[in-house]
Amino acid sequence: MRKKKINLAILDMYDGEANQGMRCIKEIVDRFSDQISYRVYDVRGKAELPDILEYDIYISTGGPGDPLEGDGNWDLKYFDLLDQIWIWNQNHSQKKHILLICHSYQMACRHFGLGKLSKRKSTSFGVMSIHKTIDGMTDPLFQNLDNPFWAVDSRDYQVLQPNHKKFNLLGAKIIALEKIRSHVEYERAIMAIRFSDEIVGTQFHPEADPVSFMAHLKKAEVREKIIASKGKAKFRTMLEHLVDENKIYKTNETLIPNFLEQSIRKIKTAKTPSLII
């Protein structure tokens, strides 16, 4: 008898823009095809949102543009879904699990009021070191990742100045910070938050693999922009990071699989009735 698979919704926030992120996410989810079935929802392009009753796991993607803007339709529906998931988890033993990536993470931080979301002085782009906080050292999302670990960072916006009152109210925790930059006085951006046991988000792109990043670097406009702003040495360093199996390859192989494995285990445990002795 075939076991029923767990349903996962991929919330596509790319608004129709060509990207490598969706391919990467699908390839990771496909590693769990014996346990998971999934469907993609075009949130920004078609205002498609899933029925919360149909799914136990969600992955909400990165995307282009300003996370402070919406059209008054898809964005409100998206925030409503976040609220539905939060309320569901307060009232049911079998929880809904969601991973928020980059644009989705920024929007969730804005929605829950966890910090100041603002535009950076310049774009952050490249393979960057991500530093675990004390809470991040024991967070299961980062299990088997070094401190610091490495990931693709691609953003024009950032979350700063945590609202500690809201963090305490929600029980949320900062689990990762931006790389240490001793030569500048800017505050370090919040790179990952554990919103709750079931809801977690990253500012960086844990789905990125060497193939996706190389495809991006091959674009003439991207390459020229990096060299103009960072220099040729920095560009060569990015290329070197791509072939280092302990950098973005390891994060790709580890972080989202951690999220999926842990979510699947908790869902199965909640579905299994306890024996009364």
Secondary structure, 3 states (H helix, E strand, C coil): CCCCCEEEEEEECCCCCCCCHHHHHHHHHHCCCCCEEEEEEEHHHHCCCCCHHHCCEEEECCCCCCCCCCCCCHHHHHHHHHHHHHHHHHHCCCCCEEEEECHHHHHHHHHHCCCEEEEEEEEEEEEEEEEECHHHHCCHHHCCCCCCEEEEEEEEEEEECCCHHHHHHHCCEEEEECCCCCCCCCCCCEEEEECCCCEEEECCECCCCHHHHHHHHCCHHHHHHHHHHHCHHHHHHHHHHHCCCCCHHHHHHHHHHHHHHHHHHHHHHHHCCCCCC
